[in-house]
């Protein structure tokens, strides 16, 4: 699975400052949360522990899990936010 990094906000340095603030968000999709037994009145998940894209980023197949064949939205989303300083 590929990790995605998105720049959320970038502040230009103010007068007299030589650093700028950079916020980076890393999104990871964990175990599948889809209830596979809902149609028969039960509850069971498939045991898929991590989302693995079926295709390359930017294609429709990138939204389907190769392990359980579910959509990426059926997997628990974990977001990590890193705030750091960037020096020119």
ZIRAFEN-V616018 format. One record per backbone hydrogen bond with DSSP energy under -1.0 kcal/mol. CO is the residue of the C=O (numbers start at 1). NH is the residue of the N-H. E is the energy in kcal/mol with one decimal. If there is no record, write none. Layout:
co = [CO;CO]
nh = [NH;NH]
e = [E;E]
//
This chain:
co = [4;6;9;14;20;21;22;23;24;25;26;28;29;31;34;37;37;38;44;48;52;56;60;61;61;63;64;65;70;71;72;74;76;78;80;82;84;86]
nh = [27;25;23;17;86;11;84;8;82;6;80;78;51;76;36;40;42;41;36;32;66;59;63;54;64;72;54;69;65;74;75;33;30;28;26;24;22;20]
e = [-1.3;-1.9;-1.5;-2.3;-2.9;-1.5;-2.7;-1.8;-3.3;-1.6;-2.9;-3.3;-1.6;-2.5;-1.0;-1.2;-2.1;-1.2;-2.5;-2.2;-3.5;-1.8;-1.4;-1.3;-1.4;-2.2;-1.8;-1.5;-3.0;-1.8;-1.6;-3.7;-3.6;-2.9;-3.2;-3.1;-2.8;-1.7]
//
